[in-house]
């Protein structure tokens, strides 16, 4: 989403010619960019290789053929590729953004790869100050070679009416929505426990989770075991959820166990939704607790259930909190702020 937002908000007046290279597969976000006319190259894995061990060489050819001056990588794989390109072409400047939020809990081999490659990068970027502190310590790098650029999101727009949400609005039921990959990081078993607690307290709310992931079967089994099939619903992947799903829910809830800086939390704030989330990553800095949202410790089941109960029962509280969140997102976390900071980075590494 950061790459997509960069594409959509860098203009010709910025004097930047931006293209995207995808090293594995295009995916729905990439497909959306292609439909909008952006140039995306997807690397083809040679048939004789199990994994694409020459992706760095393919990228190096693209760099030479297109006179690319700056390589901006966003994953560990692409960081490794960019570093190898730099070793074979000293003229290339490299920028890397870290998005992982659970340092130092990372496999040792990946830690070593990042530790080595980071020392060849012209500029390192963290998406949050809390994440940056962890990266500096985990990778044993100097604090002055890594810069913080907060993620930013565009203004919320509604593409069409979401019939998916409408189908669950029975007798004034409040919709508590979540958008995430169904993985351990997102704390979805805690969400189910909270839903069970609210049901036992006769709170009329329905949890709708948009997303896919390897835990879906296990999560749905837990919902069925607890008798929550009418209270917790998994609807799968939702295209362009920031505009087709989030604007139609009443409360956004994400009980993550770790994050760097959650884009979807920013999207919910931009849509004017009260956010209930956990004290991980930049959440405590992004959200003014009790004013523009609510931030609680991870696994605080009773605390999260209590806040959600108050929001479910108080429509005015939902509205006021959502408006404060929207104002904060406009002021501090707009996409143009993020783009402007990255453009400064590109200019600086070239001038250096």
C-alpha positions in Angstrom: 0.0 0.0 0.0 2.9 2.4 0.7 4.3 1.7 -2.8 0.8 2.1 -4.4 0.3 5.4 -2.6 3.7 6.6 -3.7 2.7 5.8 -7.3 -0.6 7.6 -7.2 0.7 10.8 -5.5 4.1 11.5 -7.1 3.3 13.9 -10.0 5.3 15.1 -13.0 6.0 18.4 -11.2 8.1 16.4 -8.7 10.6 15.7 -11.5 10.5 12.0 -10.7 10.0 9.1 -13.1 8.8 6.2 -11.0 8.4 2.6 -11.9 7.7 -0.6 -9.9 9.4 -4.0 -10.1 7.7 -6.9 -8.4 10.1 -9.7 -7.6 7.5 -12.5 -7.0 3.9 -12.0 -8.1 1.7 -9.1 -9.0 -1.1 -9.5 -6.5 -4.4 -7.5 -6.3 -2.7 -4.1 -5.4 -0.4 -4.5 -8.3 -3.2 -5.4 -10.7 -5.1 -2.3 -9.5 -2.0 -0.1 -10.3 -1.7 -1.7 -13.8 -5.4 -0.9 -14.5 -4.6 2.7 -13.6 -1.8 2.8 -16.1 1.3 2.5 -14.0 4.4 0.7 -15.2 5.0 -2.6 -13.3 7.6 -5.2 -14.2 7.1 -8.7 -12.8 10.2 -10.8 -12.7 9.9 -14.2 -14.4 11.5 -17.1 -12.5 13.6 -19.3 -14.8 12.0 -22.7 -15.3 15.2 -24.5 -14.4 15.4 -22.9 -10.9 13.2 -23.8 -7.9 13.6 -20.2 -6.6 14.6 -17.1 -8.5 18.2 -16.8 -7.4 19.0 -14.4 -10.3 16.3 -11.8 -9.5 19.1 -9.3 -8.6 20.7 -9.8 -12.0 17.3 -9.2 -13.7 16.8 -6.0 -11.7 20.4 -4.9 -12.6 19.4 -5.2 -16.3 16.3 -3.2 -15.7 18.3 -0.5 -13.9 20.8 -0.3 -16.8 18.2 -0.3 -19.5 16.1 2.4 -17.9 18.8 4.6 -16.4 17.5 4.2 -12.9 19.3 6.3 -10.3 17.6 5.2 -7.1 16.5 1.7 -6.0 13.9 1.8 -3.2 13.4 -1.6 -1.6 10.6 -2.6 0.8 11.2 -6.2 1.8 14.2 -8.2 2.9 14.3 -10.1 -0.4 14.3 -6.8 -2.4 16.9 -5.3 0.0 19.2 -8.2 -0.8 18.6 -7.8 -4.5 19.2 -4.0 -4.3 22.5 -4.5 -2.4 23.8 -7.0 -5.0 22.9 -4.5 -7.7 24.8 -1.8 -5.9 27.9 -4.0 -5.6 27.9 -4.5 -9.4 27.0 -0.9 -10.2 28.5 1.7 -7.9 26.4 4.5 -9.4 23.1 3.2 -8.0 21.8 4.8 -4.9 19.8 2.5 -2.6 17.0 3.4 -0.1 15.4 0.7 2.1 12.2 1.0 4.1 11.7 -1.5 7.0 8.1 -2.5 7.5 8.5 -5.4 10.0 7.5 -4.5 13.5 8.6 -7.3 15.7 12.4 -6.9 16.1 14.4 -8.7 17.4 12.0 -11.6 16.9 13.2 -12.5 13.4 15.0 -15.7 12.2 18.7 -15.4 12.7 19.6 -15.9 9.0 17.3 -13.0 8.0 18.8 -10.9 10.8 22.3 -11.4 9.4 21.1 -10.6 5.8 19.6 -7.3 6.9 22.5 -6.5 9.2 25.0 -6.9 6.3 22.9 -5.3 3.6 21.9 -2.3 5.7 25.6 -1.2 5.8 25.6 -0.9 2.0 22.4 1.2 1.8 22.6 4.9 1.1 19.5 5.6 3.3 17.5 3.4 5.7 14.0 4.3 6.6 11.8 3.2 9.5 8.0 3.8 9.5 7.9 4.6 13.2 10.2 5.8 16.0 9.5 2.7 18.2 10.3 0.5 15.2 13.5 2.5 14.5 14.8 2.0 18.1 14.3 -1.8 17.8 16.0 -1.9 14.4 19.0 0.1 15.6 19.5 -2.3 18.5 18.8 -5.5 16.6 20.9 -4.8 13.6 23.6 -3.0 15.6 23.6 0.1 13.4 24.1 3.8 14.1 20.9 5.7 14.9 21.9 8.6 12.5 21.8 6.4 9.4 18.1 5.5 9.7 15.4 8.1 9.3 11.7 7.9 10.3 9.0 8.5 7.8 5.5 7.8 9.0 3.2 6.0 6.6 0.5 8.1 5.1 -2.9 7.5 3.5 -5.0 9.4 1.0 -8.4 11.0 1.9 -11.2 8.4 2.3 -13.6 8.1 -0.6 -16.6 5.8 -0.9 -16.7 3.9 -4.2 -20.0 2.2 -3.8 -22.5 1.0 -1.2 -21.3 -2.1 0.5 -24.1 -4.7 0.4 -21.8 -7.1 2.3 -22.1 -4.9 5.4 -25.8 -4.1 4.8 -26.6 -7.8 5.0 -25.5 -7.9 8.6 -27.3 -4.8 9.9 -30.3 -6.4 11.6 -32.3 -4.5 14.3 -29.7 -1.8 14.7 -26.8 -4.2 15.2 -23.5 -2.3 15.5 -20.8 -3.5 13.1 -17.2 -4.0 14.5 -14.9 -4.4 11.5 -11.4 -5.6 11.0 -9.2 -5.7 7.9 -6.1 -7.8 8.1 -4.2 -10.9 7.0 -5.3 -13.8 9.1 -2.0 -14.5 10.8 -0.7 -14.8 14.4 0.4 -11.1 14.4 -3.1 -9.7 14.3 -4.3 -11.3 17.6 -7.5 -12.6 16.1 -8.0 -15.3 18.7 -8.2 -12.5 21.2 -10.8 -10.9 19.0 -12.9 -14.1 19.2 -12.5 -14.2 23.0 -13.7 -10.6 23.2 -16.6 -11.3 21.0 -17.5 -14.3 23.3 -17.4 -12.0 26.3 -19.6 -9.4 24.7 -22.2 -12.0 23.7 -22.4 -13.3 27.3 -23.1 -9.7 28.4 -25.9 -9.4 25.8 -24.1 -6.7 23.8 -25.7 -6.6 20.3 -22.7 -6.3 18.0 -21.4 -8.3 15.0 -17.7 -8.7 14.2 -16.9 -8.8 10.5 -13.3 -9.7 9.5 -12.1 -8.9 6.0 -9.0 -10.7 4.9 -7.4 -14.1 4.1 -4.6 -16.1 5.6 -3.4 -19.5 6.8 -5.3 -19.2 10.1 -8.7 -18.9 8.6 -9.8 -22.5 9.1 -8.5 -22.6 12.6 -10.2 -19.3 13.5 -13.5 -20.4 12.0 -13.3 -23.6 13.9 -12.9 -21.7 17.2 -15.9 -19.5 16.3 -18.0 -22.5 15.7 -16.8 -24.2 18.9 -17.8 -21.2 21.0 -21.2 -20.8 19.3 -20.3 -17.5 17.7 -21.2 -18.1 14.1 -23.9 -15.4 14.3 -21.5 -12.9 16.0 -18.2 -13.3 14.2 -18.1 -13.5 10.4 -15.1 -14.0 8.0 -15.9 -12.6 4.6 -12.5 -13.1 2.9 -10.5 -10.7 0.9 -12.2 -7.4 0.1 -10.8 -5.4 -2.8 -9.9 -1.8 -2.0 -11.2 -2.2 1.6 -10.2 1.3 2.6 -13.0 2.6 0.4 -15.4 -0.4 0.0 -15.5 -1.8 3.6 -14.1 0.5 6.3 -16.4 3.5 5.6 -19.5 1.2 6.2 -18.5 -0.2 9.6 -19.2 1.5 13.0 -16.1 0.6 14.9 -12.6 -0.5 13.8 -10.9 -3.0 16.0 -7.5 -4.6 15.6 -5.9 -6.4 18.6 -2.5 -6.8 17.1 0.3 -8.5 19.0 3.0 -6.4 17.1 3.1 -3.8 14.4 5.5 -1.2 12.9 3.0 1.4 11.8 -0.3 0.0 10.7 -1.6 1.5 7.5 -5.1 0.1 8.1 -5.4 1.9 11.4 -4.6 5.1 9.5 -7.2 4.2 6.9 -9.9 3.7 9.6 -9.0 7.0 11.2 -9.2 8.7 7.8 -12.6 7.2 7.3 -13.8 8.8 10.6 -14.1 5.5 12.5 -13.4 5.1 16.2 -10.4 2.8 16.5 -9.8 0.3 19.3 -6.3 -1.3 19.1 -3.3 -2.3 21.1 -0.2 -0.6 22.4 2.2 -1.9 19.7 4.4 -0.1 17.2 3.4 3.6 16.7 -0.2 3.2 17.8 0.3 5.0 21.1 1.7 8.0 19.2 -0.8 7.9 16.3 -3.9 7.7 18.5 -4.6 10.0 21.5 -6.0 7.5 23.9 -9.5 8.3 24.9 -9.7 11.2 22.4 -9.1 10.0 18.8 -9.3 6.3 19.7 -8.5 3.7 22.3 -5.1 2.0 22.9 -4.8 -0.9 25.3 -2.2 -3.4 26.2 -2.1 -6.6 24.0 -4.2 -9.4 25.4 -6.1 -7.2 27.7 -9.4 -9.0 27.0 -11.5 -7.4 29.7 -10.3 -3.9 28.9 -10.9 -4.2 25.1 -14.4 -5.7 25.8 -15.2 -2.8 28.1 -14.2 -0.1 25.6 -16.1 -1.9 22.7 -19.2 -2.2 24.9 -19.1 1.5 25.6 -18.8 2.4 22.0 -21.5 -0.1 20.9 -23.9 1.5 23.4 -23.0 5.1 22.7 -23.5 6.3 19.1 -22.5 9.9 20.0 -19.2 8.6 21.5 -18.5 6.8 18.3 -19.2 9.9 16.2 -17.1 12.3 18.3 -14.1 9.8 18.6 -14.3 9.1 14.8 -14.2 12.8 13.9 -11.2 13.4 16.2 -9.5 10.5 14.5 -10.3 11.9 11.0 -8.9 15.3 12.0 -5.7 13.7 13.3 -5.3 11.6 10.1 -5.8 14.7 7.9 -3.3 16.8 9.9 -0.4 14.3 10.5 -0.8 11.2 8.4 -1.8 12.4 4.9 -0.2 10.7 2.0 1.3 13.9 0.7 3.4 14.3 3.8 4.8 10.8 3.3 5.5 11.4 -0.4 7.2 14.7 0.3 9.6 13.1 2.9 10.5 10.3 0.5 11.2 12.8 -2.3 13.6 14.6 0.0 15.4 11.3 0.6 15.7 10.6 -3.1 17.1 14.1 -3.7 19.6 13.8 -0.8 21.0 10.5 -1.8 21.6 11.6 -5.4 23.2 14.9 -4.4 25.5 13.0 -1.9 
